[in-house]
């Protein structure tokens, strides 16, 4: 009897407690669930693009550094076998033959997926963009450029320079094509967009005393973006996009 009376009192008093403090066992209301979903959706809409952009930029920085390292190592290994690039057997002109001759020294030291005869075999060179957004076309200069696809699927191209492979001084700016034996373009994802300088297209120069990213004098989002590889190598980020 005592237990029965206790149960009645406990049930009655707890009922008052639940009611007084509005604590119910029936979970969230539909309105509460919808409000929560809306909040989660807004937060996701605000943060996910930032997270994606951060990832893409971080990945791009890593790939640009890797491409730079690939060229540096290829030149060092080729020179270890054949002497300084200035004594390599190439005609020093801006010709198909000169590009093939330089490439012959570097090729054994680069991991390739494909060696291309022309841009048509591995890369769409038209309708690419400056960093500021304007579309530009490549012009006739690419007729003497040699193209190749790296093992990771990125595309690189070698353009010989016109008799300028002479060691004057390492301090000479690479922003102008002085003392440059060959110039290299690099697209981290091949034909996939955005095909834009400073976003997925970057440039390096091979000089008698080393390989250098093209200087970042124009690496701003309102300019052409030819020199963004140097910005990335120097600062380790792509803050010029923001």
C-alpha positions, -999 to +999 in steps of 0.1 A: +000+000+000+028+024+009+045+018-024+013+023-043+007+057-025+043+067-033+038+060-070+007+081-071+024+110-054+055+107-075+035+106-107+014+135-097+043+157-086+065+149-116+036+158-139+034+192-123+072+195-127+072+187-164+043+211-169+058+239-149+091+239-166+077+230-200+098+199-204+081+175-227+091+141-242+077+147-277+110+160-292+114+189-316+086+206-333+085+208-371+091+245-370+122+240-348+136+214-373+130+237-403+147+266-386+177+245-377+179+233-413+177+268-426+205+279-403+227+249-413+220+257-450+230+294-446+262+285-428+271+259-454+264+283-482+287+309-466+316+285-457+317+257-483+328+280-512+356+293-490+367+258-480+367+247-517+387+278-528+412+273-500+417+237-511+420+245-548+446+272-541+466+250-517+466+223-544+477+247-571+505+261-549+518+225-544+516+217-581+534+249-592+562+242-567+564+206-580+567+218-616+594+242-606+613+215-588+609+192-619+626+217-641+653+226-617+662+189-612+660+181-650+685+209-657+709+198-630+709+162-641+712+171-678+741+194-670+758+167-649+759+145-680+765+172-707+780+202-691+765+237-687+735+244-709+756+270-728+777+242-743+747+220-753+744+214-790+715+236-801+714+264-826+703+291-802+675+302-824+638+304-820+632+274-842+615+240-840+649+223-843+664+243-814+635+234-792+639+197-800+676+199-793+671+214-758+643+190-751+666+161-761+688+169-731+660+174-706+636+146-716+655+117-700+652+135-666+614+142-666+587+117-658+563+119-688+528+106-697+531+118-733+556+135-756+537+156-781+546+166-816+525+197-815+500+215-792+472+198-811+483+165-797+479+174-761+467+210-754+442+235-767+461+267-769+434+291-781+410+312-761+430+312-729+428+342-706+448+368-688+443+370-651+422+401-655+398+381-676+405+391-712+407+364-737+439+362-757+452+340-785+486+325-786+499+338-820+524+322-843+552+319-817+539+285-807+549+270-840+584+263-826+572+252-791+576+217-779+548+202-758+547+174-733+524+159-707+538+152-672+531+120-653+505+137-632+485+149-662+496+185-662+509+200-695+542+218-700+557+234-731+592+245-740+599+276-761+636+282-772+647+318-771+665+337-799+702+333-792+701+347-757+716+317-738+745+337-724+755+340-688+757+378-680+745+380-644+721+362-622+708+395-611+693+403-645+656+404-642+637+374-656+607+397-662+624+404-695+637+376-717+674+384-711+700+355-708+671+330-712+679+297-730+643+285-729+610+295-715+584+270-701+547+273-698+527+250-674+490+242-670+482+223-639+451+206-654+457+206-691+426+216-712+403+218-683+392+254-673+398+280-662+429+281-686+439+314-671+473+329-663+478+329-625+450+304-619+461+272-637+487+286-661+522+295-650+556+303-665+593+296-659+625+305-676+657+284-679+689+305-678+725+294-678+728+296-640+694+282-631+657+279-635+635+307-623+598+314-621+588+343-643+588+374-621+556+386-605+556+422-615+522+418-632+507+392-608+476+411-599+440+403-606+436+434-627+467+426-649+479+399-673+493+375-647+523+362-665+545+363-634+523+345-608+546+315-605+573+337-589+547+351-565+537+315-555+573+304-551+581+335-530+550+337-508+536+302-509+500+313-515+477+329-541+466+359-521+469+380-553+435+366-563+418+383-533 
